[in-house]
């Protein structure tokens, strides 16, 4: 505790010089929290822990470059004073970039495995609520326009790697083949017309002119629930060489009460297998590589389909995801050979 | 201001229920800062801005899962109460993942363009100070071991894309060619023996067994300053088909007072061109794609070499970088043809 007090005494003048008003809380057994308040609405928290951790948080409104220089100068002083106090014997010094909150542009879109990542977003291109979800298209300096559905980064203009992976990584010859794509509202079919409207205007690098006309020489886009369509195809006996499942709803839950999500996923898989030719292939995205429990649960579903299947998986770096992503190839087990 | 007061009155009970001690600061024209202190050393800041922004920061020591659930419950209550107060008319609600500070493992390694990104680090594999720099090798769940030199992410085991890019993206045939690699301490030559020691033990997926013996059938690793070596080669008239510059020191400064860095870089480039065959190629990494000023300055240096050169560039996604990276190919301008 004498150390805590020494740190407090050493750092106090730095904040007081700034014309800040001080409020000290002393826990005795948990160190100090000192709050410094400036007249312009900004403030600082100085948290001194007894075991040697000192945290300084600064919060201000209307950040400008002048403000950043002031912050750097203040933190330089804190660092110098601490090094003097402990004769340079400091284990680690770390400054984190400022977190920008409350502005028009939100730069923080956590990864699927829950890590905080800041994107270089500089423009809100599209932001609408559809009956199904919130649809954002944000511009990233490096990734181009990014489609974000209810907070999940779906696809950016930089993400050709995603499209290549979900099409079989260049190993397939699609010439003359029948292909069924589920989902893919960023350039394919989707139940949410508003996703298509946003993408056809702002994600042309990914979807080209495919969404301008829902029917072309060799393709047709259906904007409806895929379940009845799959059931109809199955009943009609219509078969495909490839089924590509790019539906946005990925179950990442591993809790048993969300069984219905897994059942829904199995329903889609079963119906897809029914319309897939015996030597056909089913491609889909899985999840981020770190959600191993969710990936295992997904693979368990594959052993519970109406017909036996085999699968392979591939890990792909999709630029705008900031995490590695697992893609699956699934095919019907060849029997009696 | 009446809104500020209404928010304060609505949220107060939530924190008071937690047995927290309240300190209110009222700026009049800048809203409120309310500090809530718990007996166990944790605390909360509630910052209410007059224009409608409400920020809640919670800070605690020794975070456990129980603590996280409590935090979620508290934030759920804040969100509910705010929605009640404004009859659901709230523009945006955002929760950011917790920032973990002061632990053994540091998960925050900002990008070259200064963005805050959290890595999935779960182990400190190596952490030493050499006479030249701090050398860390940290284990990432998805990227494998990552080499971090003085805070800069250099290379991870996942980053084959980096090595491919700096070798010409698979378009070169190295059979029987003379190759000079500058830098590349993660698997090549470097002045810092300690980088080699760390990498040869912990980065074997990138360097293989190349660093176990500094001399092999077709290669030799020199651990010394590359300038005198380049000068000697130039004097001896030794020429290479390829020069690969993978030196860690990338000048990202754009301030004029750091001219000497650019001069050093030009010296290396000039010497490299002297030992490069007339039809040879020089590969190097540039910078992250967002640091456009630094990239432009680099390209300007290329027009100031002793011989005229041409260049092309390629943008590559290196998984562990979390930002796109620019690589250069430079060659001597063919004259008189």
Interface residues (C-beta under 8 A of the other chain):
Chain A: X21 X23 X25 X27 X29 X30 X31 X33 X35 X37 X39 X40 X41 X43 X45 X47 X49 X53 X55 X57 X59 X61 X92 X94 X96 X97 X99 X101 X102 X106 X107 X108 X110 X113 X114 X115 X116 X117 X118 X119 X120 X141 X142 X143 X158 X161 X288 X289 X290 X317 X319 X322 X323 X324
Chain B: X23 X25 X27 X29 X30 X31 X33 X35 X37 X39 X40 X41 X43 X45 X47 X49 X53 X55 X57 X59 X61 X92 X94 X96 X97 X99 X101 X102 X106 X107 X108 X110 X113 X114 X115 X116 X117 X118 X119 X120 X141 X142 X143 X158 X161 X288 X289 X290 X317 X319 X322 X323 X324
